[in-house]
Amino acid sequence: MSVHADARPAGGRVSAAWKAAHTPVAGVPRWARIAAYAIPFAVLPSGLWRLGLLFVDHSAADSGSLPDWLPLEMYVVILSVLSELLAFTAVGLVAAWGEVVPRRLPLLGGRRIPVAAAVVPAALGALALTALWTVLAPVTQVAGTTLQGDPMPADFPSEAGGWTALWFYVCYAPLVLWGPLLGVVTVAYWKRRTADAGAGCLDIT
């Protein structure tokens, strides 16, 4: 009985997938690689802080504008997971899967990703994240208002004082780096792709 050539233990497949997702392509500056890898770690503490709310009694908490079908607990999990996945897309700006669609994917597998298809959303995201987390969030904290301009609620974590406020700031402060880091990585991606515009497609297996 023959064994498929690609048959590997689960641990081996995970290791190979991890390597494929993180290994930078040739020509990526070291500083760009470090910046791209730093983005998921800058976003992670805020997600962990939100997930910590799942272990706190918030039965009296105001769910705001959340629809009735979306419990606060589910919202917290979805927001935290999506934020981390979005942050991880920055790694694609230094890895091969950000230049060529992996061949294992149907229909588009093996096709080279247009520069604009990656640069435009990344640049817009960098601008939005910089405006939100690097500019507006610190300003509103100093002013004691929400992003909407309303007075900061008395039960907001930063208003609690003591270790609660300190832990909140420690977890959310790294978000000020998200937008700027994404911006410099996007510029490095654009420069590399435009310089290598005449090169052949990368091979991702």
C-alpha positions as CSV (number, residue, x, y, z in Angstrom):
1,M,0.0,0.0,0.0
2,S,1.4,3.4,-1.0
3,V,1.4,6.4,1.2
4,H,0.7,9.8,-0.3
5,A,3.9,11.9,-0.7
6,D,2.4,14.8,1.1
7,A,1.1,12.8,4.1
8,R,2.7,14.2,7.2
9,P,1.9,14.2,10.9
10,A,-0.4,17.0,12.0
11,G,2.5,18.7,13.8
12,G,4.5,18.7,10.6
13,R,1.7,20.2,8.6
14,V,1.2,22.9,11.2
15,S,4.9,23.7,11.3
16,A,5.0,23.9,7.5
17,A,2.0,26.1,7.3
18,W,3.5,28.4,10.0
19,K,6.7,28.6,8.1
20,A,5.0,29.4,4.8
21,A,2.9,32.1,6.5
22,H,5.8,33.9,8.1
23,T,8.9,33.3,6.0
24,P,9.7,36.6,4.3
25,V,10.4,36.7,0.5
26,A,13.8,37.8,-0.8
27,G,14.4,41.5,-0.8
28,V,12.4,42.3,2.3
29,P,14.4,44.7,4.6
30,R,15.0,43.5,8.1
31,W,13.2,46.5,9.6
32,A,10.1,45.9,7.5
33,R,10.1,42.2,8.6
34,I,10.3,43.2,12.2
35,A,7.6,45.9,11.8
36,A,5.2,43.4,10.1
37,Y,5.8,40.7,12.8
38,A,5.3,43.3,15.5
39,I,1.8,44.3,14.4
40,P,0.0,41.2,15.6
41,F,1.8,41.4,18.9
42,A,0.8,45.1,19.2
43,V,-2.9,44.1,18.8
44,L,-2.8,41.0,20.9
45,P,-2.9,42.6,24.4
46,S,-6.1,44.5,23.7
47,G,-7.7,41.3,22.5
48,L,-6.6,39.5,25.7
49,W,-8.0,42.3,27.8
50,R,-11.4,42.0,26.1
51,L,-11.4,38.2,26.4
52,G,-10.8,38.7,30.1
53,L,-14.2,40.4,30.3
54,L,-15.7,37.0,29.8
55,F,-14.7,36.0,33.3
56,V,-16.1,39.1,34.9
57,D,-19.7,39.6,35.9
58,H,-21.1,42.2,33.5
59,S,-24.8,41.4,33.8
60,A,-25.4,45.1,34.5
61,A,-23.2,46.3,31.6
62,D,-24.7,48.4,28.9
63,S,-24.5,46.6,25.6
64,G,-25.0,49.9,23.7
65,S,-26.1,49.5,20.1
66,L,-25.5,45.7,20.0
67,P,-28.5,43.9,18.3
68,D,-30.5,41.5,20.5
69,W,-29.2,38.4,18.6
70,L,-25.6,39.3,19.4
71,P,-24.7,38.6,23.1
72,L,-22.0,40.7,24.6
73,E,-19.8,37.6,25.1
74,M,-20.0,36.6,21.5
75,Y,-19.3,40.2,20.4
76,V,-16.2,40.3,22.5
77,V,-14.9,37.0,21.1
78,I,-15.7,37.9,17.4
79,L,-14.1,41.4,17.8
80,S,-10.9,40.0,19.4
81,V,-10.5,37.2,16.8
82,L,-11.2,39.5,13.8
83,S,-8.8,42.1,15.1
84,E,-6.0,39.6,15.4
85,L,-6.7,38.2,12.0
86,L,-6.7,41.7,10.5
87,A,-3.5,42.5,12.2
88,F,-1.9,39.3,10.8
89,T,-2.6,40.4,7.2
90,A,0.3,42.8,7.7
91,V,2.6,39.7,7.6
92,G,1.4,39.2,4.0
93,L,3.2,42.4,3.1
94,V,6.5,40.6,3.7
95,A,5.6,37.0,3.0
96,A,5.1,35.2,-0.3
97,W,1.3,34.7,0.2
98,G,1.0,38.5,0.0
99,E,2.4,38.5,-3.5
100,V,1.1,35.3,-5.1
101,V,-2.1,33.4,-4.2
102,P,-1.1,30.0,-2.7
103,R,-1.5,27.3,-5.3
104,R,-3.5,25.1,-3.0
105,L,-6.4,27.6,-3.2
106,P,-9.0,27.0,-5.9
107,L,-9.5,29.2,-9.0
108,L,-7.0,31.9,-8.0
109,G,-4.2,29.7,-6.8
110,G,-0.8,30.7,-8.4
111,R,-1.9,34.0,-9.7
112,R,0.2,37.1,-8.9
113,I,-1.6,39.6,-6.7
114,P,-1.7,43.1,-8.3
115,V,0.3,45.6,-6.4
116,A,-2.7,48.0,-6.0
117,A,-4.9,45.2,-4.7
118,A,-2.6,44.9,-1.7
119,V,-1.3,48.5,-1.4
120,V,-4.6,50.4,-1.6
121,P,-6.5,48.7,1.2
122,A,-3.3,48.5,3.3
123,A,-2.7,52.2,2.9
124,L,-6.3,53.1,3.7
125,G,-6.2,50.8,6.7
126,A,-3.0,52.4,7.9
127,L,-4.5,55.9,7.6
128,A,-7.7,54.8,9.4
129,L,-5.9,53.0,12.2
130,T,-3.5,55.9,12.7
131,A,-6.4,58.4,12.9
132,L,-8.3,56.1,15.3
133,W,-5.7,54.7,17.7
134,T,-2.7,57.0,17.3
135,V,-4.5,60.3,17.3
136,L,-8.2,60.2,18.4
137,A,-7.9,57.6,21.2
138,P,-5.2,59.4,23.1
139,V,-6.8,62.8,22.6
140,T,-10.2,61.6,23.8
141,Q,-8.6,60.0,26.9
142,V,-6.9,63.2,27.8
143,A,-10.1,65.2,27.2
144,G,-12.2,62.6,29.1
145,T,-14.6,62.0,26.3
146,T,-15.6,59.1,24.1
147,L,-14.8,58.9,20.4
148,Q,-18.3,60.3,19.7
149,G,-17.5,63.3,21.9
150,D,-19.7,62.3,24.8
151,P,-18.5,62.5,28.4
152,M,-16.5,59.4,29.4
153,P,-18.8,56.9,31.3
154,A,-18.0,56.6,35.0
155,D,-17.7,52.8,34.6
156,F,-15.2,53.0,31.7
157,P,-12.0,51.1,32.6
158,S,-9.7,54.1,32.4
159,E,-12.0,55.9,34.9
160,A,-11.7,53.2,37.5
161,G,-8.3,54.2,38.7
162,G,-5.7,52.0,40.3
163,W,-4.6,48.7,38.8
164,T,-7.7,48.4,36.7
165,A,-6.9,51.6,34.8
166,L,-3.2,50.8,34.6
167,W,-3.9,47.3,33.2
168,F,-6.3,48.8,30.6
169,Y,-3.7,51.4,29.4
170,V,-0.9,48.8,29.3
171,C,-3.1,46.5,27.1
172,Y,-4.4,49.2,24.8
173,A,-1.4,51.5,24.5
174,P,0.4,49.3,21.9
175,L,-2.5,50.0,19.5
176,V,-1.0,53.4,18.8
177,L,1.7,51.6,16.8
178,W,-0.7,49.6,14.6
179,G,-1.4,52.3,12.0
180,P,2.2,53.7,11.7
181,L,3.8,50.2,11.5
182,L,1.3,49.1,8.8
183,G,2.1,52.3,7.0
184,V,5.8,51.8,6.8
185,V,5.4,48.1,5.9
186,T,3.0,49.1,3.1
187,V,5.5,51.5,1.7
188,A,8.3,48.9,1.8
189,Y,5.9,46.4,0.0
190,W,5.1,49.0,-2.7
191,K,8.7,49.8,-3.3
192,R,9.7,46.2,-3.5
193,R,6.9,45.1,-5.8
194,T,7.3,48.0,-8.2
195,A,11.0,47.5,-8.3
196,D,10.5,43.8,-9.1
197,A,7.6,44.4,-11.5
198,G,9.3,42.6,-14.3
199,A,10.2,39.5,-12.3
200,G,8.3,36.2,-12.8
201,C,5.7,34.9,-10.5
202,L,6.7,33.3,-7.2
203,D,6.0,29.6,-6.8
204,I,4.0,28.7,-3.6
205,T,3.4,25.1,-3.0
